């Protein structure tokens, strides 16, 4: 059958066939053999001779409907949701949230304020930060700054830590996206975007590591993206930054988790209904000024914020907050790379064609 293929995936738990939980996969696309997932019995993983992967017609434009391993809209990867010995108590903590004036950052402040805590609100728009602080029922410090003003950051960190004497949970949320193809992009936009999305959160984190260690621990959260796991068209600079952010945080976790009691959590959101597409950089460095249908139809930022704080409380190293095709691609990237690259190549070709059509229409206005 040509056109869109649908693969229904259900996670079956209990003592049914094979005597344990296993993946039931439809449409005849997957071959599992005797391999199956065992959950709740120690380290989750894949056992047996079955090899998961898309097989058959290889028709592009598939849709993944994934059921079972969800909590709300977010997916909790079996490899990282095992019971952990550490939990992060959100009560009586000092949060520092960057990019707090709108979108996910603002939602995080609203949800965090449901706990007895104190919040440092940072971003570039001081007026929006003050309005948010006035709405919240907890003590807030409005601390506006430009994340790439590196000479200023030491002073900013000093002010943040001087306010309550500590920062318990740092959430690196500030960022900017991209909507242009590489062949139509000035190289300067790569410098700008990688500075904002990668170098800036690294600087802000590095300037606080020793303080957190001396204080006995803390929690660092990085808002990356599903684009930090897959290479998405129109986002070459954005993907480079978000991949790099995940790499830095994963390596950092290996150094500070046990020696210094500093937890590190990567968050990979899919489509969330914010202004991320409208504020994205185009090939000439200007803001796009238009949103995407998939973004407008995305998850509520408050739902995303709730999932993020739950992941922090549960001390998850990583949370993919996504669904359907975005979630499927994030996991197919490693489960079946060959099928993944084929699918993304076809999707990319369609996206590039649409990009030139849209750009020609806008230039003709």
C-alpha positions in Angstrom: 0.0 0.0 0.0 1.5 3.4 -1.0 1.3 6.5 1.1 1.4 6.8 4.8 2.2 3.6 6.8 1.0 3.3 10.4 2.8 1.2 12.9 0.9 0.6 16.1 3.1 -0.2 19.0 1.8 -1.5 22.3 3.7 -2.4 25.5 2.2 -5.5 27.1 3.1 -6.2 30.7 2.4 -9.1 32.9 2.8 -12.9 32.6 1.2 -13.5 29.3 2.9 -14.9 26.2 6.6 -15.8 26.8 5.9 -15.4 30.5 6.9 -11.7 30.7 6.3 -8.3 29.2 7.1 -8.0 25.6 6.6 -5.7 22.6 3.7 -6.5 20.3 4.2 -4.8 17.0 1.7 -4.5 14.2 1.7 -4.0 10.4 4.2 -6.7 9.8 7.1 -4.2 9.9 9.1 -5.4 12.8 10.8 -8.7 13.3 11.4 -9.6 16.9 12.0 -13.3 16.9 12.2 -14.4 20.5 13.5 -11.1 21.8 11.3 -9.3 24.3 11.5 -6.5 26.9 11.5 -7.4 30.6 10.4 -4.5 32.8 10.5 -4.2 36.5 12.9 -7.1 37.2 16.2 -5.3 37.6 17.9 -3.6 34.7 15.4 -3.2 31.8 16.8 -4.1 28.4 16.4 -6.2 25.3 17.0 -9.9 25.5 16.8 -12.7 22.9 17.6 -13.0 19.3 15.0 -10.6 17.9 16.3 -7.5 16.2 13.9 -4.6 16.2 13.6 -2.4 13.1 11.5 -1.3 10.3 11.4 -3.8 7.5 9.4 -4.3 4.4 8.4 -1.6 1.9 10.4 1.2 3.4 7.7 3.6 2.4 8.5 7.2 3.6 6.0 9.3 5.4 5.2 6.8 8.2 3.4 7.7 11.4 4.2 6.1 14.7 1.4 5.6 17.2 3.0 4.6 20.4 1.1 3.4 23.4 1.9 2.1 26.8 5.2 3.7 27.9 3.7 7.1 28.4 2.9 9.3 31.4 0.7 12.0 29.9 2.3 12.9 26.6 5.9 12.3 27.7 7.8 9.1 27.1 9.9 7.6 29.8 12.6 5.5 28.2 12.8 2.0 29.9 16.6 2.4 30.1 16.3 5.4 32.4 13.2 4.9 34.4 14.4 2.2 36.7 14.1 3.0 40.4 17.0 5.3 41.5 18.4 5.7 44.9 18.3 9.5 44.8 15.4 11.8 44.6 15.4 15.6 44.4 13.1 17.3 46.9 11.6 20.4 45.3 10.5 22.0 48.6 12.4 24.9 50.1 14.7 25.0 47.1 16.1 27.9 45.1 15.4 27.6 41.4 17.2 29.6 38.7 15.4 29.5 35.4 16.8 31.2 32.3 14.5 32.1 29.4 11.7 32.6 32.0 9.8 35.4 30.3 7.8 33.1 28.0 7.2 29.6 26.8 8.5 26.6 28.7 10.6 28.8 31.0 7.6 30.8 32.1 5.6 27.6 32.6 8.4 26.1 34.7 8.3 29.1 37.0 4.5 28.8 37.4 4.7 25.1 38.2 7.8 25.4 40.5 6.0 28.1 42.5 3.4 25.5 43.5 6.1 24.3 45.9 7.4 26.3 48.8 10.5 27.7 47.1 12.3 30.7 45.8 12.9 31.4 42.2 15.4 33.5 40.2 13.8 34.6 37.0 16.2 35.4 34.1 15.8 36.5 30.6 16.2 39.6 28.4 12.8 41.2 28.9 12.8 42.7 32.3 9.2 43.9 32.1 7.9 40.4 31.4 10.0 39.0 34.2 8.6 41.5 36.7 5.1 40.8 35.6 5.7 37.1 36.1 7.3 37.7 39.5 4.2 39.7 40.6 2.0 36.8 39.7 3.9 34.1 41.6 3.1 33.3 45.3 6.8 32.8 46.2 9.8 35.0 46.6 11.4 35.9 43.3 14.5 37.7 42.2 14.3 39.3 38.8 17.7 39.0 37.3 17.7 40.0 33.6 20.8 39.5 31.5 22.0 38.5 28.0 23.2 34.9 28.1 26.1 35.6 25.7 27.5 38.6 27.6 30.2 36.4 28.9 32.2 39.1 30.7 29.1 39.9 32.8 28.2 36.3 33.8 30.5 36.0 36.8 28.9 39.1 38.3 25.4 37.7 37.5 26.2 34.4 39.1 27.5 36.2 42.2 24.2 38.1 42.5 22.2 35.0 42.1 24.0 33.1 44.8 24.1 36.1 47.1 20.3 36.4 47.1 19.5 33.3 49.2 23.1 32.0 49.7 22.6 29.1 47.3 21.2 27.8 44.0 19.8 24.3 44.3 18.3 23.8 40.8 19.6 25.5 37.7 17.4 25.2 34.6 19.2 26.2 31.4 16.2 27.0 29.3 17.1 30.1 27.3 17.5 29.4 23.6 16.6 30.2 20.1 15.7 28.0 17.1 16.3 28.1 13.4 14.2 27.8 10.2 16.4 27.8 7.1 18.3 25.3 5.1 22.1 25.3 5.3 22.7 26.2 1.7 20.7 29.4 2.2 22.2 30.4 5.5 24.9 32.9 6.4 27.7 31.4 8.5 27.2 34.1 11.1 23.9 32.5 12.2 25.8 29.4 13.3 28.0 31.5 15.6 25.0 33.3 17.0 22.9 30.2 17.6 25.6 27.9 18.9 26.6 30.7 21.3 23.1 31.1 22.7 22.1 27.4 22.7 25.4 25.7 23.6 28.2 27.9 24.8 26.0 30.2 27.1 24.5 27.3 29.1 28.0 25.7 29.4 29.4 29.0 30.8 26.5 29.5 33.2 26.9 25.9 34.4 30.7 26.0 34.7 30.6 29.2 36.8 28.5 27.4 39.4 29.9 23.9 39.6 32.4 24.6 42.4 29.8 26.5 44.4 27.3 23.6 44.0 30.0 21.1 45.0 31.0 23.1 48.1 27.3 23.4 49.0 27.0 19.6 49.1 25.2 19.2 45.7 22.6 20.5 43.4 20.7 19.8 40.3 21.4 21.0 36.7 18.8 20.8 34.0 19.4 21.4 30.3 16.5 22.0 28.0 17.7 20.4 24.8 15.3 19.1 22.1 14.3 16.0 20.2 16.5 17.8 17.6 19.4 17.0 19.9 18.8 13.4 19.1 18.0 13.5 15.4 19.1 15.7 12.5 16.1 17.7 11.6 15.9 19.7 8.3 15.9 23.5 8.6 17.8 23.3 11.9 21.4 22.4 11.1 22.8 25.0 13.6 20.1 24.3 16.2 20.7 20.5 15.9 24.5 21.0 16.3 23.9 23.1 19.5 21.4 20.7 21.0 23.4 17.6 20.2 26.4 19.3 21.8 24.4 20.3 24.9 23.3 16.7 25.5 26.9 15.6 25.1 28.3 18.1 27.5 25.6 17.3 30.1 26.1 13.6 29.8 29.8 13.9 30.2 29.4 16.3 33.1 27.0 13.9 34.9 29.7 11.2 34.8 32.0 13.6 36.7 29.8 15.2 39.3 26.9 12.8 40.1 28.6 10.6 42.6 31.7 12.6 43.6 29.8 15.8 44.3 26.1 14.9 44.6 25.2 17.1 41.6 22.4 15.6 39.5 22.2 16.4 35.8 19.0 16.0 33.7 18.6 16.4 30.0 15.1 17.3 28.7 14.3 16.6 25.0 11.0 18.3 24.2 9.2 17.7 20.9 6.6 20.2 19.7 5.4 22.5 22.4 3.0 25.4 21.7 5.4 28.4 22.2 6.8 31.1 20.0 9.9 29.1 19.3 9.2 28.9 15.5 8.1 32.6 15.3 11.3 33.7 17.0 13.6 31.4 15.0 16.5 32.7 13.0 16.3 32.6 9.2 19.1 32.4 6.7 19.8 36.1 6.7 19.8 36.3 10.5 16.4 37.9 10.9 13.5 36.5 13.0 11.1 34.4 11.0 7.9 36.0 12.4 5.8 32.9 11.5 4.9 29.9 13.5 4.6 26.3 12.4 1.4 24.3 12.4 3.1 21.4 14.3 4.2 23.9 17.0 0.8 25.6 17.3 -0.7 22.1 17.7 2.0 21.1 20.2 1.7 20.3 23.9 0.7 22.9 26.4 3.9 24.4 28.0 2.4 23.8 31.4 2.1 20.1 30.7 5.8 20.1 29.6 6.8 22.0 32.7 5.0 19.5 34.9 6.8 16.6 33.2 10.2 18.4 33.6 9.8 19.0 37.3 8.6 15.4 37.8 11.8 14.3 36.0 13.9 16.5 38.2 12.1 15.2 41.3 12.7 11.6 40.2 16.3 12.3 39.3 16.0 11.1 35.7 19.1 11.6 33.6 17.0 12.2 30.5 13.4 12.8 29.6 12.0 12.8 26.1 8.8 14.8 26.2 7.4 13.9 22.8 4.8 11.8 21.0 3.9 10.1 17.7 6.5 10.6 14.9 8.9 12.8 17.0 9.0 10.2 19.7 9.3 7.3 17.2 12.2 9.0 15.3 14.1 9.7 18.5 14.1 6.0 19.4 14.5 4.7 15.9 17.8 6.7 15.6 19.5 4.0 17.6 17.1 1.1 17.2 17.3 1.0 13.4 19.7 3.6 12.0 19.4 2.5 8.4 15.6 2.9 8.4 15.9 6.2 10.3 18.3 7.7 7.8 16.2 6.6 4.9 13.1 8.1 6.4 14.7 11.4 7.4 16.3 11.7 3.9 12.8 11.5 2.3 11.3 13.9 4.8 14.2 16.3 4.3 13.7 16.3 0.6 10.0 17.2 1.0 10.9 19.9 3.6 13.5 21.5 1.4 11.1 21.7 -1.5 8.4 23.3 0.7 11.1 25.7 2.0 11.8 27.1 -1.4 8.1 27.3 -2.3 7.3 29.2 0.9 10.3 31.5 0.5 9.3 32.4 -3.1 5.8 33.2 -2.0 7.0 35.5 0.8 9.4 37.3 -1.5 6.6 37.8 -4.0 4.4 39.6 -1.5 
